[in-house]
Amino acid sequence: MDAKKATSLFILFLLALAVGYITFNGIKSDSGHRVGRSPPNGLYPSSPSKYAELFDGVLRNYSTYYSMEDALYGEYLWGRLDYRTYNCTLTKNVTLLRGSVNHLVSLYKNLSRREVSEGSVVGVLLLGDLRVELSFLASSGGKELQYKTGEICILKGRLTNFDSFKKKALGVYGKPQFSYEKLLNLSLRLKREVGKTYGAPFSGEWPVETRFALQHFVYVASQNGTLLDSFMNGYDPEKSYNLMRTLLGELNENPYAKALFKPSIVYLSELWHEEYVESQDKAAVDDHYLRVFWAWYQLVKPEQFLG
């Protein structure tokens, strides 16, 4: 994949080549000027289609940069497990800070191997929720790290006390409505479809990367007509619209499925928005992203995860 093209389309997956931890990492760095914007006057038709209203309705819930940031690559499960406060004091010495981050990355990868070997849905999803934040810490320069000591402390507290947080998650959210086998099979399907463009997982384990890889699938499907066409059997825009509308409602009732799937739908809607406001053929943009959602849905089969 052309990294410059990916950047211009709101996704940058080569963030961490400089530090060597992340092969293909991120959808974040070029987002600041894109999210939370209102379309210029005249770019939306006076009576947008119900399809456009569906995509726009997803984005309407994230009207600021920070809320969109959280929706795309923030935490969906951790907010009810802790309040991001730890008694932790770190030096501003860049070398020591880098050592602390390196230790957290090793701990994260070790936990990822363990949770995958144990087949823990809760453990895998909790780690997947932290994936982007930790990978961006790993890719941060020395001066950046001096301003991220709070984030380092929070991640240290979470990873060193991971088992207690797993137990708390079960108390707060209950047991997942889907098995580890279903999560594993989804991650393997993703690996077959996007493994060549995604590269090696940051965590080292594909099940942990499922949420992130699903977002990457959305991007690849939106750009790769051959891949998109391979999922178009039975496509109908009305069916795709109804599936997306129904799924959005169901995810609100299932916190684990929401953590896994909602970021992809927000990301797809943001890609739709970027094209929609610039295109003269609004109906074609609607149809294209309904096709992308259809492909994503056929790959995911989310009804298996909703109980």
Order of alpha helices (4+ residues) and beta strands (2+ residues): alpha-alpha-alpha-alpha-alpha-alpha-alpha-alpha-alpha-alpha-alpha-alpha-alpha-alpha
